[in-house]
């Protein structure tokens, strides 16, 4: 799989993650680890849809 930069931000309720190179590809999670797992799945799903 190609590597993509992810931007991870702490929010009031957990973490938010997005991929600048894939507009609309975002994920959230209560912990950093969960957010990172969710963005990995979101990237795979996003690329399948292209």
mmCIF file of the N, C-alpha and C atoms, coordinates in Angstrom:
data_MODEL
# 
_entry.id   MODEL 
# 
loop_
_atom_site.group_PDB 
_atom_site.id 
_atom_site.type_symbol 
_atom_site.label_atom_id 
_atom_site.label_alt_id 
_atom_site.label_comp_id 
_atom_site.label_asym_id 
_atom_site.label_entity_id 
_atom_site.label_seq_id 
_atom_site.pdbx_PDB_ins_code 
_atom_site.Cartn_x 
_atom_site.Cartn_y 
_atom_site.Cartn_z 
_atom_site.occupancy 
_atom_site.B_iso_or_equiv 
_atom_site.pdbx_formal_charge 
_atom_site.auth_seq_id 
_atom_site.auth_comp_id 
_atom_site.auth_asym_id 
_atom_site.auth_atom_id 
_atom_site.pdbx_PDB_model_num 
ATOM 1   N N  . UNK A 1 1  ? 0.849   -1.177 0.000  1.00 0.00 ? 1  UNK A N  1 
ATOM 2   C CA . UNK A 1 1  ? 0.000   0.000  0.000  1.00 0.00 ? 1  UNK A CA 1 
ATOM 3   C C  . UNK A 1 1  ? 0.893   1.238  0.000  1.00 0.00 ? 1  UNK A C  1 
ATOM 4   N N  . UNK A 1 2  ? 0.477   2.230  -0.738 1.00 0.00 ? 2  UNK A N  1 
ATOM 5   C CA . UNK A 1 2  ? 1.176   3.510  -0.771 1.00 0.00 ? 2  UNK A CA 1 
ATOM 6   C C  . UNK A 1 2  ? 1.070   4.190  0.594  1.00 0.00 ? 2  UNK A C  1 
ATOM 7   N N  . UNK A 1 3  ? 2.045   4.976  0.963  1.00 0.00 ? 3  UNK A N  1 
ATOM 8   C CA . UNK A 1 3  ? 2.021   5.686  2.240  1.00 0.00 ? 3  UNK A CA 1 
ATOM 9   C C  . UNK A 1 3  ? 1.362   7.052  2.063  1.00 0.00 ? 3  UNK A C  1 
ATOM 10  N N  . UNK A 1 4  ? 0.543   7.413  3.047  1.00 0.00 ? 4  UNK A N  1 
ATOM 11  C CA . UNK A 1 4  ? -0.132  8.705  3.048  1.00 0.00 ? 4  UNK A CA 1 
ATOM 12  C C  . UNK A 1 4  ? 0.119   9.404  4.382  1.00 0.00 ? 4  UNK A C  1 
ATOM 13  N N  . UNK A 1 5  ? 0.283   10.708 4.327  1.00 0.00 ? 5  UNK A N  1 
ATOM 14  C CA . UNK A 1 5  ? 0.403   11.520 5.525  1.00 0.00 ? 5  UNK A CA 1 
ATOM 15  C C  . UNK A 1 5  ? -0.957  11.596 6.197  1.00 0.00 ? 5  UNK A C  1 
ATOM 16  N N  . UNK A 1 6  ? -0.995  11.401 7.515  1.00 0.00 ? 6  UNK A N  1 
ATOM 17  C CA . UNK A 1 6  ? -2.235  11.593 8.254  1.00 0.00 ? 6  UNK A CA 1 
ATOM 18  C C  . UNK A 1 6  ? -2.018  12.724 9.259  1.00 0.00 ? 6  UNK A C  1 
ATOM 19  N N  . UNK A 1 7  ? -3.077  13.475 9.492  1.00 0.00 ? 7  UNK A N  1 
ATOM 20  C CA . UNK A 1 7  ? -3.055  14.549 10.473 1.00 0.00 ? 7  UNK A CA 1 
ATOM 21  C C  . UNK A 1 7  ? -3.960  14.114 11.626 1.00 0.00 ? 7  UNK A C  1 
ATOM 22  N N  . UNK A 1 8  ? -3.373  13.994 12.801 1.00 0.00 ? 8  UNK A N  1 
ATOM 23  C CA . UNK A 1 8  ? -4.085  13.540 13.988 1.00 0.00 ? 8  UNK A CA 1 
ATOM 24  C C  . UNK A 1 8  ? -4.259  14.729 14.928 1.00 0.00 ? 8  UNK A C  1 
ATOM 25  N N  . UNK A 1 9  ? -5.508  14.986 15.340 1.00 0.00 ? 9  UNK A N  1 
ATOM 26  C CA . UNK A 1 9  ? -5.795  16.112 16.226 1.00 0.00 ? 9  UNK A CA 1 
ATOM 27  C C  . UNK A 1 9  ? -6.565  15.632 17.440 1.00 0.00 ? 9  UNK A C  1 
ATOM 28  N N  . UNK A 1 10 ? -6.171  16.084 18.614 1.00 0.00 ? 10 UNK A N  1 
ATOM 29  C CA . UNK A 1 10 ? -6.899  15.764 19.842 1.00 0.00 ? 10 UNK A CA 1 
ATOM 30  C C  . UNK A 1 10 ? -8.126  16.665 19.914 1.00 0.00 ? 10 UNK A C  1 
ATOM 31  N N  . UNK A 1 11 ? -9.267  16.063 20.243 1.00 0.00 ? 11 UNK A N  1 
ATOM 32  C CA . UNK A 1 11 ? -10.508 16.813 20.393 1.00 0.00 ? 11 UNK A CA 1 
ATOM 33  C C  . UNK A 1 11 ? -10.990 16.694 21.837 1.00 0.00 ? 11 UNK A C  1 
ATOM 34  N N  . UNK A 1 12 ? -12.100 17.292 22.140 1.00 0.00 ? 12 UNK A N  1 
ATOM 35  C CA . UNK A 1 12 ? -12.652 17.212 23.481 1.00 0.00 ? 12 UNK A CA 1 
ATOM 36  C C  . UNK A 1 12 ? -13.143 15.830 23.865 1.00 0.00 ? 12 UNK A C  1 
ATOM 37  N N  . UNK A 1 13 ? -13.435 15.008 22.860 1.00 0.00 ? 13 UNK A N  1 
ATOM 38  C CA . UNK A 1 13 ? -13.984 13.672 23.127 1.00 0.00 ? 13 UNK A CA 1 
ATOM 39  C C  . UNK A 1 13 ? -13.095 12.541 22.636 1.00 0.00 ? 13 UNK A C  1 
ATOM 40  N N  . UNK A 1 14 ? -11.934 12.835 22.088 1.00 0.00 ? 14 UNK A N  1 
ATOM 41  C CA . UNK A 1 14 ? -11.051 11.787 21.571 1.00 0.00 ? 14 UNK A CA 1 
ATOM 42  C C  . UNK A 1 14 ? -10.077 12.348 20.552 1.00 0.00 ? 14 UNK A C  1 
ATOM 43  N N  . UNK A 1 15 ? -10.046 11.708 19.376 1.00 0.00 ? 15 UNK A N  1 
ATOM 44  C CA . UNK A 1 15 ? -9.115  12.108 18.330 1.00 0.00 ? 15 UNK A CA 1 
ATOM 45  C C  . UNK A 1 15 ? -9.821  12.142 16.980 1.00 0.00 ? 15 UNK A C  1 
ATOM 46  N N  . UNK A 1 16 ? -9.364  13.046 16.135 1.00 0.00 ? 16 UNK A N  1 
ATOM 47  C CA . UNK A 1 16 ? -9.847  13.178 14.768 1.00 0.00 ? 16 UNK A CA 1 
ATOM 48  C C  . UNK A 1 16 ? -8.641  13.035 13.850 1.00 0.00 ? 16 UNK A C  1 
ATOM 49  N N  . UNK A 1 17 ? -8.825  12.325 12.738 1.00 0.00 ? 17 UNK A N  1 
ATOM 50  C CA . UNK A 1 17 ? -7.726  12.087 11.803 1.00 0.00 ? 17 UNK A CA 1 
ATOM 51  C C  . UNK A 1 17 ? -8.211  12.343 10.386 1.00 0.00 ? 17 UNK A C  1 
ATOM 52  N N  . UNK A 1 18 ? -7.358  12.972 9.579  1.00 0.00 ? 18 UNK A N  1 
ATOM 53  C CA . UNK A 1 18 ? -7.691  13.119 8.166  1.00 0.00 ? 18 UNK A CA 1 
ATOM 54  C C  . UNK A 1 18 ? -6.444  12.969 7.313  1.00 0.00 ? 18 UNK A C  1 
ATOM 55  N N  . UNK A 1 19 ? -6.681  12.760 6.012  1.00 0.00 ? 19 UNK A N  1 
ATOM 56  C CA . UNK A 1 19 ? -5.614  12.539 5.046  1.00 0.00 ? 19 UNK A CA 1 
ATOM 57  C C  . UNK A 1 19 ? -5.670  13.668 4.017  1.00 0.00 ? 19 UNK A C  1 
ATOM 58  N N  . UNK A 1 20 ? -4.727  14.607 4.058  1.00 0.00 ? 20 UNK A N  1 
ATOM 59  C CA . UNK A 1 20 ? -4.769  15.749 3.131  1.00 0.00 ? 20 UNK A CA 1 
ATOM 60  C C  . UNK A 1 20 ? -4.799  15.349 1.649  1.00 0.00 ? 20 UNK A C  1 
ATOM 61  N N  . UNK A 1 21 ? -4.145  14.255 1.292  1.00 0.00 ? 21 UNK A N  1 
ATOM 62  C CA . UNK A 1 21 ? -4.091  13.827 -0.112 1.00 0.00 ? 21 UNK A CA 1 
ATOM 63  C C  . UNK A 1 21 ? -5.354  13.102 -0.574 1.00 0.00 ? 21 UNK A C  1 
ATOM 64  N N  . UNK A 1 22 ? -6.252  12.782 0.352  1.00 0.00 ? 22 UNK A N  1 
ATOM 65  C CA . UNK A 1 22 ? -7.489  12.088 0.007  1.00 0.00 ? 22 UNK A CA 1 
ATOM 66  C C  . UNK A 1 22 ? -8.666  12.887 0.586  1.00 0.00 ? 22 UNK A C  1 
ATOM 67  N N  . UNK A 1 23 ? -9.127  13.910 -0.137 1.00 0.00 ? 23 UNK A N  1 
ATOM 68  C CA . UNK A 1 23 ? -10.212 14.758 0.372  1.00 0.00 ? 23 UNK A CA 1 
ATOM 69  C C  . UNK A 1 23 ? -11.430 13.934 0.796  1.00 0.00 ? 23 UNK A C  1 
ATOM 70  N N  . UNK A 1 24 ? -11.934 14.242 1.978  1.00 0.00 ? 24 UNK A N  1 
ATOM 71  C CA . UNK A 1 24 ? -13.104 13.538 2.491  1.00 0.00 ? 24 UNK A CA 1 
ATOM 72  C C  . UNK A 1 24 ? -12.785 12.277 3.262  1.00 0.00 ? 24 UNK A C  1 
ATOM 73  N N  . UNK A 1 25 ? -11.525 11.897 3.319  1.00 0.00 ? 25 UNK A N  1 
ATOM 74  C CA . UNK A 1 25 ? -11.120 10.685 4.034  1.00 0.00 ? 25 UNK A CA 1 
ATOM 75  C C  . UNK A 1 25 ? -10.772 11.080 5.467  1.00 0.00 ? 25 UNK A C  1 
ATOM 76  N N  . UNK A 1 26 ? -11.711 10.804 6.375  1.00 0.00 ? 26 UNK A N  1 
ATOM 77  C CA . UNK A 1 26 ? -11.541 11.188 7.777  1.00 0.00 ? 26 UNK A CA 1 
ATOM 78  C C  . UNK A 1 26 ? -11.950 10.029 8.675  1.00 0.00 ? 26 UNK A C  1 
ATOM 79  N N  . UNK A 1 27 ? -11.517 10.083 9.928  1.00 0.00 ? 27 UNK A N  1 
ATOM 80  C CA . UNK A 1 27 ? -11.906 9.080  10.915 1.00 0.00 ? 27 UNK A CA 1 
ATOM 81  C C  . UNK A 1 27 ? -11.780 9.699  12.299 1.00 0.00 ? 27 UNK A C  1 
ATOM 82  N N  . UNK A 1 28 ? -12.411 9.048  13.261 1.00 0.00 ? 28 UNK A N  1 
ATOM 83  C CA . UNK A 1 28 ? -12.325 9.493  14.648 1.00 0.00 ? 28 UNK A CA 1 
ATOM 84  C C  . UNK A 1 28 ? -12.135 8.279  15.541 1.00 0.00 ? 28 UNK A C  1 
ATOM 85  N N  . UNK A 1 29 ? -11.801 8.530  16.794 1.00 0.00 ? 29 UNK A N  1 
ATOM 86  C CA . UNK A 1 29 ? -11.678 7.467  17.779 1.00 0.00 ? 29 UNK A CA 1 
ATOM 87  C C  . UNK A 1 29 ? -11.518 8.039  19.165 1.00 0.00 ? 29 UNK A C  1 
ATOM 88  N N  . UNK A 1 30 ? -11.927 7.271  20.166 1.00 0.00 ? 30 UNK A N  1 
ATOM 89  C CA . UNK A 1 30 ? -11.807 7.732  21.552 1.00 0.00 ? 30 UNK A CA 1 
ATOM 90  C C  . UNK A 1 30 ? -10.355 7.767  21.999 1.00 0.00 ? 30 UNK A C  1 
ATOM 91  N N  . UNK A 1 31 ? -9.511  6.887  21.435 1.00 0.00 ? 31 UNK A N  1 
ATOM 92  C CA . UNK A 1 31 ? -8.085  6.882  21.751 1.00 0.00 ? 31 UNK A CA 1 
ATOM 93  C C  . UNK A 1 31 ? -7.293  7.073  20.470 1.00 0.00 ? 31 UNK A C  1 
ATOM 94  N N  . UNK A 1 32 ? -6.020  7.411  20.619 1.00 0.00 ? 32 UNK A N  1 
ATOM 95  C CA . UNK A 1 32 ? -5.164  7.597  19.454 1.00 0.00 ? 32 UNK A CA 1 
ATOM 96  C C  . UNK A 1 32 ? -5.056  6.301  18.644 1.00 0.00 ? 32 UNK A C  1 
ATOM 97  N N  . UNK A 1 33 ? -4.886  5.178  19.339 1.00 0.00 ? 33 UNK A N  1 
ATOM 98  C CA . UNK A 1 33 ? -4.748  3.895  18.649 1.00 0.00 ? 33 UNK A CA 1 
ATOM 99  C C  . UNK A 1 33 ? -5.995  3.550  17.842 1.00 0.00 ? 33 UNK A C  1 
ATOM 100 N N  . UNK A 1 34 ? -7.161  3.775  18.420 1.00 0.00 ? 34 UNK A N  1 
ATOM 101 C CA . UNK A 1 34 ? -8.412  3.484  17.709 1.00 0.00 ? 34 UNK A CA 1 
ATOM 102 C C  . UNK A 1 34 ? -8.563  4.400  16.511 1.00 0.00 ? 34 UNK A C  1 
ATOM 103 N N  . UNK A 1 35 ? -8.225  5.673  16.667 1.00 0.00 ? 35 UNK A N  1 
ATOM 104 C CA . UNK A 1 35 ? -8.316  6.618  15.550 1.00 0.00 ? 35 UNK A CA 1 
ATOM 105 C C  . UNK A 1 35 ? -7.381  6.204  14.418 1.00 0.00 ? 35 UNK A C  1 
ATOM 106 N N  . UNK A 1 36 ? -6.176  5.760  14.752 1.00 0.00 ? 36 UNK A N  1 
ATOM 107 C CA . UNK A 1 36 ? -5.232  5.325  13.718 1.00 0.00 ? 36 UNK A CA 1 
ATOM 108 C C  . UNK A 1 36 ? -5.729  4.062  13.003 1.00 0.00 ? 36 UNK A C  1 
ATOM 109 N N  . UNK A 1 37 ? -6.310  3.129  13.754 1.00 0.00 ? 37 UNK A N  1 
ATOM 110 C CA . UNK A 1 37 ? -6.880  1.927  13.130 1.00 0.00 ? 37 UNK A CA 1 
ATOM 111 C C  . UNK A 1 37 ? -8.033  2.317  12.199 1.00 0.00 ? 37 UNK A C  1 
ATOM 112 N N  . UNK A 1 38 ? -8.867  3.248  12.660 1.00 0.00 ? 38 UNK A N  1 
ATOM 113 C CA . UNK A 1 38 ? -10.018 3.673  11.856 1.00 0.00 ? 38 UNK A CA 1 
ATOM 114 C C  . UNK A 1 38 ? -9.592  4.385  10.580 1.00 0.00 ? 38 UNK A C  1 
ATOM 115 N N  . UNK A 1 39 ? -8.534  5.196  10.633 1.00 0.00 ? 39 UNK A N  1 
ATOM 116 C CA . UNK A 1 39 ? -8.114  5.904  9.415  1.00 0.00 ? 39 UNK A CA 1 
ATOM 117 C C  . UNK A 1 39 ? -7.504  4.924  8.428  1.00 0.00 ? 39 UNK A C  1 
ATOM 118 N N  . UNK A 1 40 ? -6.823  3.895  8.925  1.00 0.00 ? 40 UNK A N  1 
ATOM 119 C CA . UNK A 1 40 ? -6.275  2.874  8.026  1.00 0.00 ? 40 UNK A CA 1 
ATOM 120 C C  . UNK A 1 40 ? -7.410  2.210  7.245  1.00 0.00 ? 40 UNK A C  1 
ATOM 121 N N  . UNK A 1 41 ? -8.485  1.870  7.944  1.00 0.00 ? 41 UNK A N  1 
ATOM 122 C CA . UNK A 1 41 ? -9.644  1.268  7.271  1.00 0.00 ? 41 UNK A CA 1 
ATOM 123 C C  . UNK A 1 41 ? -10.305 2.268  6.331  1.00 0.00 ? 41 UNK A C  1 
ATOM 124 N N  . UNK A 1 42 ? -10.382 3.536  6.728  1.00 0.00 ? 42 UNK A N  1 
ATOM 125 C CA . UNK A 1 42 ? -10.984 4.570  5.886  1.00 0.00 ? 42 UNK A CA 1 
ATOM 126 C C  . UNK A 1 42 ? -10.183 4.780  4.609  1.00 0.00 ? 42 UNK A C  1 
ATOM 127 N N  . UNK A 1 43 ? -8.858  4.730  4.714  1.00 0.00 ? 43 UNK A N  1 
ATOM 128 C CA . UNK A 1 43 ? -8.008  4.880  3.519  1.00 0.00 ? 43 UNK A CA 1 
ATOM 129 C C  . UNK A 1 43 ? -8.259  3.712  2.560  1.00 0.00 ? 43 UNK A C  1 
ATOM 130 N N  . UNK A 1 44 ? -8.298  2.493  3.084  1.00 0.00 ? 44 UNK A N  1 
ATOM 131 C CA . UNK A 1 44 ? -8.557  1.339  2.223  1.00 0.00 ? 44 UNK A CA 1 
ATOM 132 C C  . UNK A 1 44 ? -9.916  1.472  1.529  1.00 0.00 ? 44 UNK A C  1 
ATOM 133 N N  . UNK A 1 45 ? -10.937 1.854  2.273  1.00 0.00 ? 45 UNK A N  1 
ATOM 134 C CA . UNK A 1 45 ? -12.280 2.005  1.730  1.00 0.00 ? 45 UNK A CA 1 
ATOM 135 C C  . UNK A 1 45 ? -12.313 3.118  0.684  1.00 0.00 ? 45 UNK A C  1 
ATOM 136 N N  . UNK A 1 46 ? -11.654 4.225  0.968  1.00 0.00 ? 46 UNK A N  1 
ATOM 137 C CA . UNK A 1 46 ? -11.611 5.367  0.049  1.00 0.00 ? 46 UNK A CA 1 
ATOM 138 C C  . UNK A 1 46 ? -10.950 4.969  -1.274 1.00 0.00 ? 46 UNK A C  1 
ATOM 139 N N  . UNK A 1 47 ? -9.831  4.266  -1.193 1.00 0.00 ? 47 UNK A N  1 
ATOM 140 C CA . UNK A 1 47 ? -9.111  3.863  -2.404 1.00 0.00 ? 47 UNK A CA 1 
ATOM 141 C C  . UNK A 1 47 ? -9.898  2.848  -3.226 1.00 0.00 ? 47 UNK A C  1 
ATOM 142 N N  . UNK A 1 48 ? -10.641 1.956  -2.557 1.00 0.00 ? 48 UNK A N  1 
ATOM 143 C CA . UNK A 1 48 ? -11.472 0.995  -3.272 1.00 0.00 ? 48 UNK A CA 1 
ATOM 144 C C  . UNK A 1 48 ? -12.557 1.714  -4.070 1.00 0.00 ? 48 UNK A C  1 
ATOM 145 N N  . UNK A 1 49 ? -13.052 2.824  -3.522 1.00 0.00 ? 49 UNK A N  1 
ATOM 146 C CA . UNK A 1 49 ? -14.098 3.588  -4.179 1.00 0.00 ? 49 UNK A CA 1 
ATOM 147 C C  . UNK A 1 49 ? -13.630 4.404  -5.371 1.00 0.00 ? 49 UNK A C  1 
ATOM 148 N N  . UNK A 1 50 ? -12.323 4.611  -5.482 1.00 0.00 ? 50 UNK A N  1 
ATOM 149 C CA . UNK A 1 50 ? -11.797 5.379  -6.610 1.00 0.00 ? 50 UNK A CA 1 
ATOM 150 C C  . UNK A 1 50 ? -11.806 4.522  -7.808 1.00 0.00 ? 50 UNK A C  1 
# 
